[in-house]
């Protein structure tokens, strides 16, 4: 029973992280911390590193903190930490590697899901300012982006 609960917490955490990514992206990154996110929209830097990458570090620190709580007797910490880690890996693969090609992998992915996610992200980046943005999610985007 404990393993079933662990898997349920892990999957729930992974799913909730999509909402957290959307919320953080819309209200924090395009809000009071726009100064950290704006270089991701403008590409006005010469480095592979973007200030926007601090958001990744924040969620990695939360995940590691939960691993620490798991190692110190609160077993839910592992399930929560691995759920955040798994979402972070999925986000990195989809956003940084597939969409933005920070590494030249998955360049030929052309199925309906890949096209929809890529189209939604392209629409998001069409807006260069912090306001008037749309499509702040990553793995689950509105159905309209999957239509031909």
C-alpha positions in Angstrom: 0.0 0.0 0.0 2.9 2.4 0.8 4.3 2.0 -2.7 0.9 2.7 -4.3 0.7 5.9 -2.2 4.3 6.8 -3.2 3.5 6.4 -6.9 0.3 8.4 -6.5 2.2 11.3 -4.7 4.9 11.2 -7.4 2.4 11.3 -10.3 0.3 14.0 -8.5 3.4 16.1 -7.9 4.5 15.8 -11.6 1.0 16.9 -12.7 0.8 19.8 -10.3 4.2 21.0 -11.5 2.7 21.8 -14.9 0.3 24.1 -13.1 3.2 25.5 -11.0 5.2 26.1 -14.2 2.2 27.9 -15.8 1.6 30.0 -12.7 5.2 30.9 -12.2 5.7 31.7 -15.9 2.6 33.9 -16.1 2.7 35.7 -12.7 6.3 35.6 -11.6 8.4 35.4 -14.7 6.2 37.8 -16.7 5.5 39.7 -13.4 7.8 40.9 -10.7 10.8 38.8 -11.8 10.7 39.8 -15.5 14.2 41.0 -15.1 15.4 37.4 -14.8 13.1 36.1 -17.6 13.4 38.8 -20.2 16.7 37.6 -21.7 14.9 34.4 -22.6 12.6 36.4 -24.9 15.1 38.8 -26.3 18.3 36.8 -26.7 20.3 39.9 -25.9 23.2 38.0 -24.3 26.3 36.3 -25.6 26.3 33.4 -23.1 24.8 29.9 -23.2 23.6 30.7 -19.7 20.5 32.9 -19.3 19.3 34.7 -16.2 16.1 32.7 -16.8 18.0 29.6 -15.7 17.8 30.7 -12.1 14.2 29.5 -12.1 15.5 26.0 -12.9 17.9 26.2 -10.0 15.1 27.3 -7.6 13.0 24.2 -8.4 16.1 22.0 -8.2 16.8 23.3 -4.7 13.2 22.6 -3.7 13.5 19.1 -5.1 16.8 18.5 -3.2 15.3 19.9 0.0 12.5 17.3 -0.3 15.1 14.5 -0.8 16.7 15.7 2.4 13.4 15.5 4.3 13.0 12.0 2.8 16.4 10.9 4.0 15.5 12.2 7.5 12.4 10.2 8.0 9.6 11.9 6.1 9.2 9.4 3.3 6.8 11.6 1.4 9.7 13.9 0.7 11.2 11.4 -1.7 8.0 11.1 -3.7 7.5 14.9 -3.9 11.2 15.5 -4.7 11.2 12.9 -7.5 8.0 14.3 -8.9 9.5 17.7 -9.2 12.8 16.2 -10.5 10.9 14.2 -13.2 9.0 17.3 -14.3 12.2 19.3 -14.4 13.7 16.7 -16.7 10.6 16.6 -18.9 10.6 20.4 -19.0 14.3 20.5 -19.9 13.9 17.9 -22.7 10.9 19.7 -24.2 11.7 23.3 -23.6 15.5 23.6 -23.7 16.4 20.8 -26.0 13.4 20.2 -28.3 12.0 23.7 -28.7 15.0 26.0 -28.2 17.7 23.5 -29.4 20.2 24.4 -26.7 21.6 20.9 -27.6 21.0 19.7 -31.1 18.8 16.7 -30.3 15.2 15.8 -31.3 15.4 18.1 -34.3 13.3 15.8 -36.5 10.4 15.2 -34.1 7.4 16.0 -36.2 4.4 14.2 -34.6 1.2 16.0 -33.7 2.2 16.6 -30.1 5.6 18.0 -31.0 4.1 20.3 -33.6 1.5 21.6 -31.2 3.9 22.3 -28.4 6.3 24.0 -30.7 3.6 26.1 -32.2 2.3 27.2 -28.8 5.7 28.2 -27.6 6.4 30.1 -30.8 3.2 32.1 -30.2 4.3 32.7 -26.7 7.7 34.1 -27.8 6.0 36.3 -30.4 5.4 38.7 -27.5 8.7 40.3 -26.5 7.3 42.3 -23.6 6.2 41.1 -20.2 2.5 41.7 -20.9 0.1 40.5 -23.6 1.6 37.0 -23.4 -0.3 33.8 -24.1 0.3 30.1 -23.7 2.3 29.9 -20.5 2.2 26.2 -20.1 4.7 23.7 -21.4 3.7 20.1 -21.6 -0.1 20.7 -21.8 -1.0 23.5 -24.2 -4.4 24.5 -25.4 -6.0 22.2 -28.0 -6.1 25.0 -30.6 -2.3 24.6 -31.1 -2.8 21.0 -32.2 -5.2 21.9 -35.0 -3.9 22.2 -38.5 
